[in-house]
Amino acid sequence: MTVTIVGAQLGDEGKGGIVDVYGDAADVVVRYQGGDNAGHTVVHEGEEYKLSLVPSGAVRGKVGVLGNGCVVNPATLFEELDALSERGLDPDVRVAERAHVIMPYHRVLDGIEEKAKEEDDEEIGTTGRGIGPTYEDKAGRRGVRVGDLLAPDVLRSRLERVVPQKRAVVEEVFGVPADDLDRPEALDVDAMYDHARTFGERLAERDMVVNAGEYVAAARDEGQQVMFEGAQGTIIDIDHGNYPYVTSSNPTAGGAAVGSGTSPAVVGAGEILGIVKGYLTRVGSGPMPTELGGVVGDTPGYDEQGAGENEDLATYIREEGGEYGTVTGRPRRVGWLDLPMLRHSARVNGFSGIAVNHVDVLAGLDEVKVGHSYTLDGEETLTMPATTEQWGRCEANFRTFDGWPAFDSEAVAAEGYDALPENARAYLEYVADELDAPVYCVGVGPGREQTVVVEDVW
């Protein structure tokens, strides 16, 4: 059987925690897209692990696979593996031969390009980790793949073609002399060859490189349980999100098939679990019709911290929920739950169930609101429009729910769903009804023991 974990919003929904909750029964956990821009936090046996590339299940002793849809920075990979080893873990991580490699020149270009966009007021808000430029090279058929790191002649040929192109872009398009870069060696063929071969040798020594599709198929044939883990969220999917404020890959359920080498029929026959935060957050620019306050540099037209009408409430939720980027540390923008967004996600992904996290963060508020619909050009709409420009013109129409008191998260998790405050259950059931997807679990704290499990996905 398979279970696919998908972010239903803009990322940061708590996917890693849900992988941890259901991870005991999984034998293999496959990351199917993204790179080390995807921060996720897992709390296991009282220990907190912040990961950006290694699949969440590795913390629990599961085999982790970085699928062909991922872009892999081998330096980050080995840093995380070494850090986990130092903490007494023995992570077993495999990497797809077909996955593309983030090279130092990708990170250089990411920084230069984002700075240029910032000067033109067109910044996307990337993490600067080279994700976009690596996917660009993949689409342009000039990328370096993990399998190339194990083939010296192929690797040398690839780099002799692409590195001079990168140098030309940096110097002639952006007007930045290579010698002025913090890492001028990023544009040197020999240096990049040595860099890549070093990691290729480490991958070979640990026998980490696999044909991902074949590996996953063999595991399933042996009766093993496979979990597919997406990074980011549906609304920053490059095809189904609010373009251009998107990532460079497909976090949606369809990406699980493409990014792991698995048949869509296999993914569709399993459980597809949509992960929802009980309110909404985002990092970076772009529309957010239910936003409460604002973040300087991210919220469009917002120039003064503390100037928003509901800034105190936004700040309270941000602090209670620890809403700062795992990778960047940037404060996240905060808003009420957005149902038009979630209806879009449910349609695109086909959720068989949902997990709703951070319900405890909302405890103690007198009232909790939800953006039930939008008004766009004088008409009510129940789902997101296709273009970001249209979405930016949407005004949210709210429904108000009575708040619920603070509660003992571990006690509620131990007793079960009916132990949640009545008003919290009414809120959850409204969301489930609107999405036509039952609540499978409810996150009421950061740890596995603070999760109310309603349904076993396996």
C-alpha positions in Angstrom: 0.0 0.0 0.0 1.1 3.6 -0.5 0.3 6.8 1.4 1.0 10.2 -0.2 1.5 13.3 2.1 0.7 16.6 0.3 0.7 20.1 1.6 -2.7 21.7 1.0 -1.7 25.3 1.4 1.5 27.4 0.9 3.9 25.1 2.7 4.8 24.9 6.4 1.6 22.9 7.1 3.4 20.4 9.4 4.0 17.6 6.8 7.0 16.2 8.6 5.1 15.7 11.8 2.4 13.8 10.0 5.0 11.6 8.4 6.3 11.0 11.8 2.9 10.1 13.2 2.1 7.5 10.6 5.7 6.5 10.0 5.9 3.4 12.1 4.0 1.3 9.6 6.0 2.7 6.6 9.0 0.7 5.4 10.2 3.3 2.8 9.6 7.1 2.7 10.2 8.7 -0.6 10.7 12.5 -1.2 9.4 13.1 -4.6 10.3 16.7 -5.4 12.0 19.8 -4.1 15.4 20.2 -2.5 17.0 21.7 0.6 14.7 24.7 0.4 12.1 22.5 2.1 12.5 22.8 5.9 10.6 20.3 8.0 10.8 19.7 11.7 10.3 16.3 13.3 10.0 15.7 17.1 10.9 12.1 18.0 11.3 10.8 21.5 11.5 14.3 22.9 14.2 15.3 20.4 13.7 17.9 17.7 15.2 17.4 14.3 15.3 20.1 11.7 15.8 18.7 8.2 15.7 20.2 4.8 16.6 17.4 2.5 16.7 14.0 4.3 13.2 12.4 4.3 11.4 12.8 7.6 11.1 9.0 8.1 14.9 8.6 8.4 14.7 9.9 11.9 12.6 6.8 12.8 14.9 4.3 11.1 13.0 4.0 7.8 14.7 3.8 4.5 14.6 7.3 2.9 14.7 7.8 -0.9 15.3 11.1 -2.7 13.4 10.5 -5.9 14.1 11.6 -9.4 11.9 14.6 -9.0 14.2 16.1 -6.3 17.2 18.4 -6.8 20.0 17.3 -4.5 22.7 19.4 -3.0 25.2 16.7 -1.9 26.9 19.0 0.5 23.6 19.5 2.4 22.8 15.8 2.2 26.0 14.7 3.8 25.8 17.5 6.4 22.4 16.3 7.5 23.4 12.6 7.5 26.6 13.4 9.5 24.5 15.5 12.0 22.0 12.7 12.5 24.8 10.2 13.0 26.4 12.4 15.6 23.1 12.2 17.5 23.1 8.5 17.6 21.0 7.7 14.5 21.9 5.5 11.6 20.0 7.0 8.6 19.6 4.8 5.5 19.1 7.2 2.6 19.1 6.3 -1.1 19.3 8.9 -4.0 17.8 8.5 -7.4 20.3 8.3 -10.3 18.0 10.5 -12.3 17.8 13.3 -9.6 19.5 16.5 -10.6 22.4 17.9 -8.7 22.5 21.4 -7.2 26.0 22.8 -8.1 27.7 25.8 -6.5 27.1 27.8 -9.7 23.3 27.3 -9.2 23.4 29.0 -5.9 25.5 31.8 -7.2 23.0 32.4 -10.0 20.1 32.2 -7.6 21.5 35.0 -5.5 22.3 37.2 -8.4 19.0 36.7 -10.2 16.9 37.3 -7.0 18.8 40.5 -6.3 18.1 41.7 -9.8 14.4 40.9 -9.4 14.4 42.7 -6.0 15.8 45.8 -7.7 13.0 45.6 -10.2 10.4 44.9 -7.4 9.7 41.4 -8.9 11.3 39.2 -6.3 9.8 35.8 -5.7 11.3 35.3 -2.2 13.5 32.2 -2.9 15.7 30.7 -0.3 18.8 31.3 -2.5 19.7 27.7 -2.4 19.9 27.2 -6.2 16.7 25.2 -6.5 15.2 27.3 -9.4 18.4 27.4 -11.5 18.8 23.6 -11.1 15.3 22.9 -12.3 15.9 25.4 -15.2 18.9 23.4 -16.2 16.9 20.2 -16.0 14.3 21.6 -18.3 17.0 23.0 -20.6 18.6 19.5 -20.8 22.0 20.8 -19.5 21.8 19.5 -16.0 24.1 17.3 -14.0 22.4 14.2 -12.6 23.4 12.1 -9.6 24.3 9.2 -11.9 26.8 11.6 -13.6 28.7 12.0 -10.4 29.7 8.3 -10.6 30.8 8.6 -14.3 33.9 10.8 -14.5 34.0 11.1 -18.3 30.3 12.0 -18.5 30.6 14.5 -15.6 33.6 16.2 -17.2 31.8 16.5 -20.5 28.7 18.0 -18.9 30.7 20.6 -16.9 32.8 21.6 -19.9 29.6 22.5 -21.7 27.6 24.2 -18.9 30.2 26.0 -16.7 31.3 28.4 -19.5 27.6 29.2 -20.1 27.1 30.1 -16.5 30.2 32.3 -16.5 28.9 34.1 -19.5 25.5 34.7 -17.9 27.1 36.1 -14.7 29.6 38.3 -16.4 27.8 39.4 -19.6 24.2 39.4 -18.7 24.4 40.5 -15.0 27.7 42.4 -15.3 29.3 40.7 -12.3 33.0 39.8 -12.7 33.6 36.2 -11.7 36.5 37.2 -9.5 34.2 39.4 -7.5 32.0 36.5 -6.4 32.2 35.1 -2.9 32.9 31.7 -4.6 34.7 32.4 -7.9 35.5 28.7 -8.1 31.9 28.1 -8.8 32.6 29.2 -12.4 35.7 27.1 -12.9 35.4 23.7 -14.7 38.2 22.0 -12.8 37.0 23.1 -9.4 33.4 22.0 -10.1 34.6 18.6 -11.4 36.6 18.0 -8.2 33.7 19.2 -6.1 31.3 16.8 -7.8 33.6 13.9 -8.0 34.3 14.1 -4.2 30.6 13.7 -3.5 30.2 11.0 -6.2 32.9 9.0 -4.4 31.1 9.4 -1.1 27.8 8.3 -2.6 29.5 5.2 -4.2 31.2 4.3 -1.0 27.9 4.2 0.9 26.1 2.5 -2.0 23.4 5.2 -1.9 22.6 5.6 -5.6 19.5 3.7 -7.0 17.1 3.6 -9.8 14.3 5.1 -7.8 11.3 3.7 -9.7 12.8 0.2 -9.8 13.7 0.4 -6.1 10.2 1.5 -5.0 8.6 -1.2 -7.3 10.8 -3.9 -5.8 9.9 -2.7 -2.2 6.2 -2.9 -3.1 6.5 -6.3 -4.7 8.0 -7.5 -1.4 4.9 -6.2 0.5 6.6 -3.2 2.0 4.6 -0.1 2.8 5.7 3.1 0.9 5.0 6.6 1.9 5.5 9.5 -0.6 6.4 12.8 1.0 6.0 16.1 -0.7 7.7 19.3 0.1 6.2 22.8 0.1 2.5 23.0 -0.7 -0.1 22.9 -3.5 -0.5 26.6 -3.9 3.2 27.0 -4.8 3.1 24.1 -7.3 4.6 25.4 -10.6 1.5 24.3 -12.6 -1.3 24.6 -10.0 -0.1 27.4 -7.7 -0.1 31.1 -7.8 2.4 31.6 -10.6 5.0 33.2 -10.6 5.1 33.0 -6.7 5.7 29.3 -6.9 8.4 26.7 -6.4 10.0 25.0 -9.5 8.4 21.6 -9.1 5.1 19.8 -8.4 4.3 19.3 -4.7 0.9 18.0 -5.7 -0.1 14.3 -5.6 0.6 14.0 -9.4 4.2 14.8 -8.6 4.4 11.8 -6.4 4.1 9.5 -9.4 6.4 11.5 -11.7 9.0 12.3 -9.1 9.4 8.7 -7.8 9.0 6.7 -11.0 5.8 5.1 -9.8 2.6 4.6 -11.8 -0.2 7.2 -11.2 -2.5 4.2 -10.7 -0.4 3.1 -7.7 -0.5 6.6 -6.1 -4.2 7.0 -6.8 -5.1 3.6 -5.3 -3.5 4.5 -2.0 -4.3 7.2 0.5 -3.7 10.8 -0.4 -3.6 12.8 2.8 -3.8 16.6 2.6 -2.0 18.4 5.4 -3.8 21.6 6.5 -2.6 24.2 9.0 -5.6 25.4 11.1 -4.8 28.9 9.9 -2.8 30.2 7.0 0.9 31.3 6.6 3.2 32.1 3.8 6.7 33.3 3.3 7.4 35.7 0.5 5.3 37.9 -1.7 2.0 37.1 -3.5 -1.7 37.5 -2.8 -3.2 36.4 0.6 -6.8 37.4 0.8 -7.2 36.3 4.4 -4.1 38.0 5.8 -4.4 39.5 9.2 -1.3 41.7 9.5 1.7 42.0 7.3 5.5 41.5 7.0 7.8 44.2 5.7 9.3 43.2 2.4 6.8 40.3 1.8 3.2 41.7 2.1 2.5 43.7 -1.1 2.2 47.4 -0.3 3.1 46.9 3.3 5.9 49.2 4.4 5.6 49.6 8.2 5.7 46.7 10.7 2.8 46.9 13.1 0.6 49.0 10.7 -2.0 46.3 9.9 -5.5 46.5 11.3 -5.2 43.0 12.9 -1.5 43.2 13.6 -1.7 42.2 17.3 -3.6 39.1 16.4 -1.2 38.2 13.6 1.7 38.6 15.9 0.0 36.5 18.6 -0.6 33.6 16.2 2.9 34.0 14.7 4.6 33.7 18.2 2.3 31.0 19.5 2.8 28.9 16.4 6.5 29.7 16.0 5.8 30.9 12.5 9.4 31.5 11.3 10.9 29.7 8.3 12.7 26.5 9.2 15.4 27.2 6.5 15.4 31.0 6.4 14.2 32.1 9.8 12.0 34.7 8.1 8.8 35.7 9.8 5.8 34.1 8.0 2.8 36.1 7.0 -0.3 35.1 9.0 -4.0 34.9 8.0 -7.2 33.0 8.7 -7.9 29.7 7.0 -8.7 30.1 3.3 -11.4 27.7 2.1 -11.3 28.7 -1.6 -7.6 27.7 -1.5 -8.3 24.4 0.1 -11.2 23.5 -2.3 -8.7 24.1 -5.1 -6.2 21.8 -3.4 -8.7 19.1 -2.8 -9.7 19.1 -6.4 -6.2 19.0 -7.7 -5.0 16.3 -5.4 -8.0 14.1 -4.7 -7.6 14.0 -0.9 -8.9 10.8 0.7 -8.5 12.5 4.1 -7.0 15.5 5.8 -4.8 16.2 8.8 -5.4 19.5 10.5 -2.4 20.9 12.5 -1.8 23.7 14.9 -5.4 23.6 16.3 -3.9 24.3 19.7 -2.4 27.6 18.5 -5.9 29.0 18.0 -7.1 28.0 21.5 -8.0 30.8 23.8 -9.2 33.2 21.0 -12.7 34.6 21.5 -13.5 33.8 17.9 -11.9 32.1 14.9 -12.7 33.2 11.4 -12.5 31.4 8.0 -12.4 32.8 4.6 -15.4 30.9 3.2 -15.5 32.4 -0.3 -14.1 35.3 -2.3 -15.7 38.2 -4.1 -14.0 38.8 -7.4 -15.2 41.6 -9.7 -18.6 41.7 -7.9 -19.2 37.9 -8.1 -18.9 35.3 -5.3 -16.6 32.4 -6.0 -15.8 29.4 -3.9 -12.4 28.5 -5.3 -9.2 30.2 -6.4 -9.1 31.8 -9.8 -6.5 30.6 -12.2 -4.3 33.7 -12.4 -2.4 35.4 -9.7 -3.6 38.8 -10.9 -7.2 37.7 -10.5 -6.4 36.2 -7.0 -4.9 39.5 -6.0 -8.3 41.2 -6.7 -10.2 38.8 -4.5 -11.7 39.9 -1.2 -12.4 37.2 1.4 -15.9 36.6 2.8 -15.6 35.3 6.3 -17.5 33.0 8.5 -17.0 33.3 12.3 -16.8 30.4 14.7 -16.8 30.6 18.5 -13.4 30.1 20.0 -12.4 27.2 22.2 -10.4 27.2 25.5 -6.8 26.0 26.0 -6.5 22.3 26.7 -4.0 19.7 27.7 -2.7 18.5 24.3 -1.3 15.2 25.5 -4.4 14.3 27.5 -6.6 15.1 24.5 -4.4 13.1 22.1 -4.5 10.1 24.5 -8.3 10.3 24.9 -9.2 10.8 21.3 -11.1 13.1 19.0 -14.2 13.5 21.3 -11.9 15.0 23.9 -11.3 18.1 21.8 -13.4 21.1 22.8 -16.8 21.1 21.1 -16.1 24.4 19.2 -12.9 23.0 17.9 -14.7 19.9 16.6 -17.3 22.1 14.9 -14.5 24.0 13.2 -12.8 20.8 12.0 -16.1 19.3 10.8 -16.9 22.4 8.8 -13.6 22.1 7.0 -14.0 18.4 6.4 -17.5 18.9 5.0 -16.4 21.7 2.6 -13.6 19.6 1.3 -15.5 16.3 1.2 -12.6 14.7 3.0 -12.7 13.3 6.5 -10.4 14.3 9.3 -7.8 11.6 9.7 -5.8 13.3 12.5 -5.5 16.6 14.4 -2.2 18.2 15.5 -2.6 19.8 18.9 1.2 20.2 19.6 4.6 19.6 18.0 5.1 16.0 19.1 3.7 12.7 17.9 2.2 12.2 21.3 0.3 15.5 20.8 -1.6 14.3 17.7 -5.2 13.0 17.8 -5.3 10.1 15.4 -8.8 9.5 14.1 -8.0 7.1 11.2 -5.1 4.8 10.5 -4.0 5.6 6.9 -2.6 2.1 6.5 
